[in-house]
Amino acid sequence: MKRVGILAGREKTFPDALIKAVNDRGKGEIVADFITLGGIRHDAPPRYDLVIDRISHEVPFYRATLKRMALEGTIIINNPFWWSADDKFFNYSLAPKLGVAVPKTVLIPQKDYMAGISSESLRNLEFPLNWQEIVDYVGLPAILKPFDGGGWKNVSRVNSIEELWSEYDSTGQLCMTLQQFIDFDQFVRCYCVGQQEVMIMAYDPRKPYLSGEQYIHDPNYLEPKLAERVKKDVRTLCTALGYDLNTVEFAIKDGIPYAIDFMNPAPDAELASVGEFYHNWITGAVTDLIFRRLTETRERPRYRWDAILNPETSQTSAVASSTEQQGRTIVPRPSASSAKGKSAAAGATVESGSSSDTKTRITDEPVTRATRRPKSEAGSKTTSRKSTPSARTKSPL
């Protein structure tokens, strides 16, 4: 008998549906249930053959536990080693090299730092930070968002440099990116399962979460040629990033799909959110993936980063199927199997991430918060950007 564990948070309908689907098909030979975790021994034997991870991005204890399980041979979807290593800014930098259009994006130094970090600790940072140069490159309006966040958390649209300063001053220790915004003609959110199965969903990020108006089932929403390009870009990104479960979002302007968010390894699949059609599709697709992964022949994984990243010294990967091993790395010599489609790399965006355990926040209205920088309170445990080398060029104080 093989065991499948589900690690989930607040979501309810998708984990329940997945457990039922696996148990119905498995007929006692493959069984699924929710994982219960306590103190984890470093030498504990594996309890599960495969785990579906829906929450470890928000709970470090879960993430460390999953890495331990992977070491003992458990298949983890998604790979906790890659998920830990990735961030959205790296992914935006990677996409153009794969021929996928992305928005203009700038990584911005943090506003505040943990206790113990002083101005001397930050002596390599530019001072003062050239805000005007950043805005000139990205353009306005723009989207300010965390470099590794999701689910619309701490995401703001800014329409002026003063609004950018005001929003930036409220970001605390978060490392942020500023990204070009596009007034899209169409917007789609695409499930990708097993790096191959793609479902394009018409999606409106301007509608409220759980309003029933975000997702529209319209198989003909995109014209055929554009739909094929979107599917190709989705597969290219998910194969390169090594995610067996992900969503990729595109803001489409003048026929060009700009990938604006593609690191969502625990994508929303709740019935009340995505609707019955898409909920049933993703449940079936993930169930198929589970049974496929459990029957694949897997090489013994290695867990040194050089072995994972360098195809010349190793053909193995942490938790990986052969598909993931081949797709995760960029082979330096030409190969028909590794050829990637080319598309124009240009800017444009809104951010919509939609992890299973997060709430939404964004507005199309101008930011109205005062632009004056709040003064640091006595006894603060963080280092303010006001005293560090990345302060704004001209302070509104």
Secondary structure, DSSP 8 states (H G I E B T S, - for coil): -EEEEEE-SS--HHHHHHHHHHHHHHTTSEEEEE----S--TT-----SEEEESSTTT-HHHHHHHHHHHHTT-EEES-HHHHHH--HHHHHHHGGGGT-----EEEE--S-B-TT--TGGGTTS-SSB-HHHHHHHH-SSEEEEETT--TTTT-EEE-SHHHHHHHHTT-TT--EEEEE----SEEEEEEEETTTEEEEEEE-TTS-TTSS-SEE--TTSS-HHHHHHHHHHHHHHHHHHT-SEEEEEEEEETTEEEEEE---SSB---HHHH-HHHHHHHHHHHHHHHHHHHHS--------HHHHH-TTT-S--TT--HHHHHHHS--SS--GGG----------------BTT------SS---S--S-----TT-SSB-GGGSTT-BSS---
